[in-house]
Amino acid sequence: MRGAMRTLIALTVLCLTAACGPTIGDACTLAAECGTGATCINRDFTPGGYCSLSCTLGNDATCPAGSTCIKDALGKNAPGCMRTCRQATDCRSSAYVCQFAKDSTKTVCIGPAGI
């Protein structure tokens, strides 16, 4: 019975962690670290890299929950999803601030210099 319980607990933990994956705003150096179809932004305003997805500007439904579509996030004329926030502590590290970015009405986690 003990062995079966340990196996069940191990499988539960494995299933829960497998369902979790990289999210918008996670640190990265390569796109492969961000999951299928995602990209890694490595620019001045994304210290330590930033997992993102391309999106349709003006349509936040093209970004996962907890993120918004920001103009030029992936490059010139290339919008990308960025993590939304209410305060700096919502961001992954002290290298990020919570501020408005490029034509956005929402605050996002971004490097202090902004986009």
Rosetta constraint file for C-alpha pairs under 8 A:
AtomPair CA 1 CA 5 HARMONIC 6.25 0.50
AtomPair CA 2 CA 6 HARMONIC 6.20 0.50
AtomPair CA 3 CA 7 HARMONIC 6.17 0.50
AtomPair CA 4 CA 8 HARMONIC 6.12 0.50
AtomPair CA 5 CA 9 HARMONIC 6.17 0.50
AtomPair CA 6 CA 10 HARMONIC 6.09 0.50
AtomPair CA 7 CA 11 HARMONIC 6.06 0.50
AtomPair CA 8 CA 12 HARMONIC 6.10 0.50
AtomPair CA 9 CA 13 HARMONIC 6.21 0.50
AtomPair CA 10 CA 14 HARMONIC 6.10 0.50
AtomPair CA 11 CA 15 HARMONIC 6.04 0.50
AtomPair CA 12 CA 16 HARMONIC 6.17 0.50
AtomPair CA 13 CA 17 HARMONIC 6.14 0.50
AtomPair CA 14 CA 18 HARMONIC 5.95 0.50
AtomPair CA 15 CA 19 HARMONIC 6.27 0.50
AtomPair CA 16 CA 20 HARMONIC 6.75 0.50
AtomPair CA 17 CA 21 HARMONIC 7.89 0.50
AtomPair CA 21 CA 34 HARMONIC 7.96 0.50
AtomPair CA 21 CA 35 HARMONIC 7.28 0.50
AtomPair CA 22 CA 26 HARMONIC 6.32 0.50
AtomPair CA 22 CA 33 HARMONIC 7.37 0.50
AtomPair CA 22 CA 34 HARMONIC 5.35 0.50
AtomPair CA 22 CA 35 HARMONIC 6.41 0.50
AtomPair CA 22 CA 51 HARMONIC 7.44 0.50
AtomPair CA 23 CA 34 HARMONIC 7.27 0.50
AtomPair CA 23 CA 51 HARMONIC 6.73 0.50
AtomPair CA 23 CA 52 HARMONIC 7.85 0.50
AtomPair CA 24 CA 50 HARMONIC 7.20 0.50
AtomPair CA 24 CA 51 HARMONIC 5.12 0.50
AtomPair CA 24 CA 52 HARMONIC 5.16 0.50
AtomPair CA 24 CA 53 HARMONIC 7.62 0.50
AtomPair CA 24 CA 64 HARMONIC 7.77 0.50
AtomPair CA 24 CA 67 HARMONIC 6.87 0.50
AtomPair CA 24 CA 81 HARMONIC 6.91 0.50
AtomPair CA 24 CA 82 HARMONIC 6.12 0.50
AtomPair CA 24 CA 83 HARMONIC 5.69 0.50
AtomPair CA 25 CA 50 HARMONIC 4.85 0.50
AtomPair CA 25 CA 51 HARMONIC 5.08 0.50
AtomPair CA 25 CA 52 HARMONIC 6.59 0.50
AtomPair CA 25 CA 82 HARMONIC 6.27 0.50
AtomPair CA 25 CA 83 HARMONIC 5.54 0.50
AtomPair CA 25 CA 92 HARMONIC 7.57 0.50
AtomPair CA 25 CA 109 HARMONIC 7.48 0.50
AtomPair CA 26 CA 34 HARMONIC 7.72 0.50
AtomPair CA 26 CA 49 HARMONIC 7.58 0.50
AtomPair CA 26 CA 50 HARMONIC 5.45 0.50
AtomPair CA 26 CA 51 HARMONIC 5.28 0.50
AtomPair CA 26 CA 92 HARMONIC 7.34 0.50
AtomPair CA 27 CA 48 HARMONIC 5.67 0.50
AtomPair CA 27 CA 49 HARMONIC 5.00 0.50
AtomPair CA 27 CA 50 HARMONIC 5.08 0.50
AtomPair CA 27 CA 51 HARMONIC 6.44 0.50
AtomPair CA 28 CA 33 HARMONIC 6.03 0.50
AtomPair CA 28 CA 34 HARMONIC 6.94 0.50
AtomPair CA 28 CA 40 HARMONIC 6.06 0.50
AtomPair CA 28 CA 48 HARMONIC 6.51 0.50
AtomPair CA 28 CA 49 HARMONIC 4.71 0.50
AtomPair CA 28 CA 50 HARMONIC 5.85 0.50
AtomPair CA 28 CA 51 HARMONIC 6.36 0.50
AtomPair CA 29 CA 33 HARMONIC 7.34 0.50
AtomPair CA 29 CA 40 HARMONIC 6.47 0.50
AtomPair CA 29 CA 42 HARMONIC 7.12 0.50
AtomPair CA 29 CA 48 HARMONIC 7.27 0.50
AtomPair CA 29 CA 49 HARMONIC 5.69 0.50
AtomPair CA 30 CA 34 HARMONIC 7.49 0.50
AtomPair CA 30 CA 39 HARMONIC 7.53 0.50
AtomPair CA 30 CA 40 HARMONIC 5.67 0.50
AtomPair CA 31 CA 35 HARMONIC 7.16 0.50
AtomPair CA 31 CA 38 HARMONIC 6.27 0.50
AtomPair CA 31 CA 39 HARMONIC 4.41 0.50
AtomPair CA 31 CA 40 HARMONIC 4.60 0.50
AtomPair CA 31 CA 51 HARMONIC 7.40 0.50
AtomPair CA 32 CA 36 HARMONIC 7.33 0.50
AtomPair CA 32 CA 38 HARMONIC 7.81 0.50
AtomPair CA 32 CA 39 HARMONIC 7.61 0.50
AtomPair CA 33 CA 40 HARMONIC 7.82 0.50
AtomPair CA 34 CA 38 HARMONIC 5.61 0.50
AtomPair CA 34 CA 39 HARMONIC 6.31 0.50
AtomPair CA 34 CA 40 HARMONIC 6.62 0.50
AtomPair CA 34 CA 51 HARMONIC 5.39 0.50
AtomPair CA 34 CA 52 HARMONIC 7.51 0.50
AtomPair CA 35 CA 39 HARMONIC 7.98 0.50
AtomPair CA 37 CA 53 HARMONIC 7.04 0.50
AtomPair CA 38 CA 51 HARMONIC 6.78 0.50
AtomPair CA 38 CA 52 HARMONIC 5.70 0.50
AtomPair CA 38 CA 53 HARMONIC 4.78 0.50
AtomPair CA 38 CA 54 HARMONIC 7.52 0.50
AtomPair CA 39 CA 51 HARMONIC 5.81 0.50
AtomPair CA 39 CA 52 HARMONIC 5.37 0.50
AtomPair CA 39 CA 53 HARMONIC 5.95 0.50
AtomPair CA 39 CA 54 HARMONIC 7.99 0.50
AtomPair CA 40 CA 49 HARMONIC 6.15 0.50
AtomPair CA 40 CA 50 HARMONIC 5.43 0.50
AtomPair CA 40 CA 51 HARMONIC 4.64 0.50
AtomPair CA 40 CA 52 HARMONIC 6.14 0.50
AtomPair CA 41 CA 46 HARMONIC 6.67 0.50
AtomPair CA 41 CA 49 HARMONIC 5.49 0.50
AtomPair CA 41 CA 50 HARMONIC 5.03 0.50
AtomPair CA 41 CA 51 HARMONIC 6.34 0.50
AtomPair CA 41 CA 52 HARMONIC 6.91 0.50
AtomPair CA 41 CA 73 HARMONIC 7.91 0.50
AtomPair CA 41 CA 74 HARMONIC 6.42 0.50
AtomPair CA 42 CA 46 HARMONIC 5.96 0.50
AtomPair CA 42 CA 47 HARMONIC 7.24 0.50
AtomPair CA 42 CA 48 HARMONIC 7.25 0.50
AtomPair CA 42 CA 49 HARMONIC 4.72 0.50
AtomPair CA 42 CA 50 HARMONIC 6.71 0.50
AtomPair CA 43 CA 47 HARMONIC 7.14 0.50
AtomPair CA 43 CA 49 HARMONIC 7.34 0.50
AtomPair CA 44 CA 111 HARMONIC 7.33 0.50
AtomPair CA 44 CA 113 HARMONIC 7.64 0.50
AtomPair CA 45 CA 110 HARMONIC 5.98 0.50
AtomPair CA 45 CA 111 HARMONIC 4.36 0.50
AtomPair CA 45 CA 112 HARMONIC 6.99 0.50
AtomPair CA 45 CA 113 HARMONIC 6.06 0.50
AtomPair CA 45 CA 114 HARMONIC 5.49 0.50
AtomPair CA 45 CA 115 HARMONIC 5.98 0.50
AtomPair CA 46 CA 50 HARMONIC 5.77 0.50
AtomPair CA 46 CA 96 HARMONIC 7.99 0.50
AtomPair CA 46 CA 110 HARMONIC 6.22 0.50
AtomPair CA 46 CA 111 HARMONIC 5.49 0.50
AtomPair CA 47 CA 95 HARMONIC 6.68 0.50
AtomPair CA 47 CA 96 HARMONIC 7.74 0.50
AtomPair CA 47 CA 111 HARMONIC 6.39 0.50
AtomPair CA 52 CA 80 HARMONIC 6.15 0.50
AtomPair CA 52 CA 81 HARMONIC 5.38 0.50
AtomPair CA 52 CA 82 HARMONIC 6.46 0.50
AtomPair CA 53 CA 63 HARMONIC 7.22 0.50
AtomPair CA 53 CA 80 HARMONIC 5.48 0.50
AtomPair CA 53 CA 81 HARMONIC 5.44 0.50
AtomPair CA 54 CA 74 HARMONIC 7.30 0.50
AtomPair CA 54 CA 78 HARMONIC 7.24 0.50
AtomPair CA 54 CA 79 HARMONIC 5.98 0.50
AtomPair CA 54 CA 80 HARMONIC 4.48 0.50
AtomPair CA 54 CA 81 HARMONIC 6.37 0.50
AtomPair CA 55 CA 59 HARMONIC 7.66 0.50
AtomPair CA 55 CA 60 HARMONIC 7.75 0.50
AtomPair CA 55 CA 62 HARMONIC 5.30 0.50
AtomPair CA 55 CA 63 HARMONIC 6.24 0.50
AtomPair CA 55 CA 69 HARMONIC 5.97 0.50
AtomPair CA 55 CA 79 HARMONIC 5.85 0.50
AtomPair CA 55 CA 80 HARMONIC 5.37 0.50
AtomPair CA 55 CA 81 HARMONIC 6.31 0.50
AtomPair CA 56 CA 60 HARMONIC 7.42 0.50
AtomPair CA 56 CA 62 HARMONIC 6.18 0.50
AtomPair CA 56 CA 69 HARMONIC 6.85 0.50
AtomPair CA 56 CA 79 HARMONIC 6.80 0.50
AtomPair CA 57 CA 69 HARMONIC 5.72 0.50
AtomPair CA 57 CA 70 HARMONIC 6.78 0.50
AtomPair CA 57 CA 71 HARMONIC 6.60 0.50
AtomPair CA 57 CA 79 HARMONIC 6.22 0.50
AtomPair CA 58 CA 69 HARMONIC 7.09 0.50
AtomPair CA 59 CA 69 HARMONIC 7.10 0.50
AtomPair CA 60 CA 67 HARMONIC 7.70 0.50
AtomPair CA 60 CA 68 HARMONIC 5.30 0.50
AtomPair CA 60 CA 69 HARMONIC 5.57 0.50
AtomPair CA 62 CA 69 HARMONIC 7.59 0.50
AtomPair CA 63 CA 67 HARMONIC 6.02 0.50
AtomPair CA 63 CA 68 HARMONIC 5.96 0.50
AtomPair CA 63 CA 69 HARMONIC 6.43 0.50
AtomPair CA 63 CA 81 HARMONIC 5.68 0.50
AtomPair CA 64 CA 68 HARMONIC 7.82 0.50
AtomPair CA 64 CA 81 HARMONIC 7.90 0.50
AtomPair CA 66 CA 83 HARMONIC 5.93 0.50
AtomPair CA 66 CA 84 HARMONIC 5.66 0.50
AtomPair CA 67 CA 81 HARMONIC 5.89 0.50
AtomPair CA 67 CA 82 HARMONIC 5.16 0.50
AtomPair CA 67 CA 83 HARMONIC 4.19 0.50
AtomPair CA 67 CA 84 HARMONIC 4.91 0.50
AtomPair CA 67 CA 108 HARMONIC 7.84 0.50
AtomPair CA 68 CA 81 HARMONIC 5.21 0.50
AtomPair CA 68 CA 82 HARMONIC 5.50 0.50
AtomPair CA 68 CA 83 HARMONIC 6.54 0.50
AtomPair CA 68 CA 84 HARMONIC 6.37 0.50
AtomPair CA 68 CA 106 HARMONIC 7.62 0.50
AtomPair CA 68 CA 108 HARMONIC 7.88 0.50
AtomPair CA 69 CA 79 HARMONIC 6.31 0.50
AtomPair CA 69 CA 80 HARMONIC 5.40 0.50
AtomPair CA 69 CA 81 HARMONIC 4.45 0.50
AtomPair CA 69 CA 82 HARMONIC 6.41 0.50
AtomPair CA 70 CA 79 HARMONIC 5.35 0.50
AtomPair CA 70 CA 80 HARMONIC 5.46 0.50
AtomPair CA 70 CA 81 HARMONIC 6.06 0.50
AtomPair CA 70 CA 82 HARMONIC 6.63 0.50
AtomPair CA 70 CA 101 HARMONIC 7.04 0.50
AtomPair CA 70 CA 102 HARMONIC 6.71 0.50
AtomPair CA 70 CA 103 HARMONIC 7.64 0.50
AtomPair CA 70 CA 104 HARMONIC 6.53 0.50
AtomPair CA 71 CA 77 HARMONIC 6.97 0.50
AtomPair CA 71 CA 78 HARMONIC 6.72 0.50
AtomPair CA 71 CA 79 HARMONIC 4.44 0.50
AtomPair CA 71 CA 80 HARMONIC 6.83 0.50
AtomPair CA 71 CA 102 HARMONIC 6.00 0.50
AtomPair CA 71 CA 103 HARMONIC 6.97 0.50
AtomPair CA 71 CA 104 HARMONIC 7.82 0.50
AtomPair CA 72 CA 76 HARMONIC 4.92 0.50
AtomPair CA 72 CA 77 HARMONIC 5.28 0.50
AtomPair CA 72 CA 78 HARMONIC 4.88 0.50
AtomPair CA 72 CA 79 HARMONIC 4.71 0.50
AtomPair CA 72 CA 80 HARMONIC 6.94 0.50
AtomPair CA 72 CA 102 HARMONIC 7.73 0.50
AtomPair CA 72 CA 115 HARMONIC 7.85 0.50
AtomPair CA 73 CA 78 HARMONIC 6.50 0.50
AtomPair CA 73 CA 79 HARMONIC 5.18 0.50
AtomPair CA 73 CA 80 HARMONIC 4.87 0.50
AtomPair CA 73 CA 81 HARMONIC 7.41 0.50
AtomPair CA 73 CA 82 HARMONIC 7.78 0.50
AtomPair CA 73 CA 115 HARMONIC 7.25 0.50
AtomPair CA 74 CA 78 HARMONIC 5.19 0.50
AtomPair CA 74 CA 79 HARMONIC 5.74 0.50
AtomPair CA 74 CA 80 HARMONIC 5.38 0.50
AtomPair CA 75 CA 79 HARMONIC 7.20 0.50
AtomPair CA 82 CA 108 HARMONIC 6.24 0.50
AtomPair CA 82 CA 109 HARMONIC 7.04 0.50
AtomPair CA 83 CA 91 HARMONIC 7.95 0.50
AtomPair CA 83 CA 108 HARMONIC 5.43 0.50
AtomPair CA 83 CA 109 HARMONIC 5.73 0.50
AtomPair CA 84 CA 106 HARMONIC 6.98 0.50
AtomPair CA 84 CA 107 HARMONIC 5.75 0.50
AtomPair CA 84 CA 108 HARMONIC 4.19 0.50
AtomPair CA 84 CA 109 HARMONIC 6.24 0.50
AtomPair CA 85 CA 90 HARMONIC 5.55 0.50
AtomPair CA 85 CA 91 HARMONIC 6.90 0.50
AtomPair CA 85 CA 98 HARMONIC 5.98 0.50
AtomPair CA 85 CA 107 HARMONIC 5.79 0.50
AtomPair CA 85 CA 108 HARMONIC 5.25 0.50
AtomPair CA 85 CA 109 HARMONIC 6.21 0.50
AtomPair CA 86 CA 90 HARMONIC 6.71 0.50
AtomPair CA 86 CA 98 HARMONIC 6.67 0.50
AtomPair CA 86 CA 107 HARMONIC 6.77 0.50
AtomPair CA 86 CA 108 HARMONIC 7.97 0.50
AtomPair CA 87 CA 91 HARMONIC 7.64 0.50
AtomPair CA 87 CA 97 HARMONIC 7.53 0.50
AtomPair CA 87 CA 98 HARMONIC 5.36 0.50
AtomPair CA 88 CA 94 HARMONIC 7.51 0.50
AtomPair CA 88 CA 96 HARMONIC 6.79 0.50
AtomPair CA 88 CA 97 HARMONIC 4.83 0.50
AtomPair CA 88 CA 98 HARMONIC 4.76 0.50
AtomPair CA 88 CA 109 HARMONIC 7.22 0.50
AtomPair CA 89 CA 93 HARMONIC 7.62 0.50
AtomPair CA 89 CA 94 HARMONIC 7.80 0.50
AtomPair CA 90 CA 98 HARMONIC 7.80 0.50
AtomPair CA 90 CA 109 HARMONIC 7.73 0.50
AtomPair CA 91 CA 96 HARMONIC 6.24 0.50
AtomPair CA 91 CA 97 HARMONIC 7.00 0.50
AtomPair CA 91 CA 98 HARMONIC 7.17 0.50
AtomPair CA 91 CA 109 HARMONIC 5.47 0.50
AtomPair CA 92 CA 96 HARMONIC 7.22 0.50
AtomPair CA 95 CA 111 HARMONIC 6.24 0.50
AtomPair CA 95 CA 112 HARMONIC 7.49 0.50
AtomPair CA 96 CA 109 HARMONIC 5.85 0.50
AtomPair CA 96 CA 110 HARMONIC 5.13 0.50
AtomPair CA 96 CA 111 HARMONIC 4.61 0.50
AtomPair CA 96 CA 112 HARMONIC 6.24 0.50
AtomPair CA 97 CA 108 HARMONIC 7.89 0.50
AtomPair CA 97 CA 109 HARMONIC 5.56 0.50
AtomPair CA 97 CA 110 HARMONIC 5.58 0.50
AtomPair CA 97 CA 111 HARMONIC 6.02 0.50
AtomPair CA 97 CA 112 HARMONIC 5.80 0.50
AtomPair CA 98 CA 107 HARMONIC 5.87 0.50
AtomPair CA 98 CA 108 HARMONIC 5.31 0.50
AtomPair CA 98 CA 109 HARMONIC 4.76 0.50
AtomPair CA 98 CA 110 HARMONIC 6.45 0.50
AtomPair CA 99 CA 107 HARMONIC 4.71 0.50
AtomPair CA 99 CA 108 HARMONIC 5.60 0.50
AtomPair CA 99 CA 109 HARMONIC 6.76 0.50
AtomPair CA 99 CA 110 HARMONIC 7.10 0.50
AtomPair CA 99 CA 114 HARMONIC 7.94 0.50
AtomPair CA 100 CA 104 HARMONIC 6.13 0.50
AtomPair CA 100 CA 105 HARMONIC 6.82 0.50
AtomPair CA 100 CA 106 HARMONIC 6.00 0.50
AtomPair CA 100 CA 107 HARMONIC 4.40 0.50
AtomPair CA 100 CA 108 HARMONIC 6.22 0.50
AtomPair CA 101 CA 106 HARMONIC 7.77 0.50
AtomPair CA 101 CA 107 HARMONIC 6.85 0.50
AtomPair CA 101 CA 108 HARMONIC 6.89 0.50
AtomPair CA 101 CA 110 HARMONIC 7.98 0.50
AtomPair CA 101 CA 114 HARMONIC 6.41 0.50
AtomPair CA 101 CA 115 HARMONIC 6.22 0.50
AtomPair CA 102 CA 115 HARMONIC 6.37 0.50
AtomPair CA 110 CA 114 HARMONIC 6.09 0.50
AtomPair CA 110 CA 115 HARMONIC 7.95 0.50
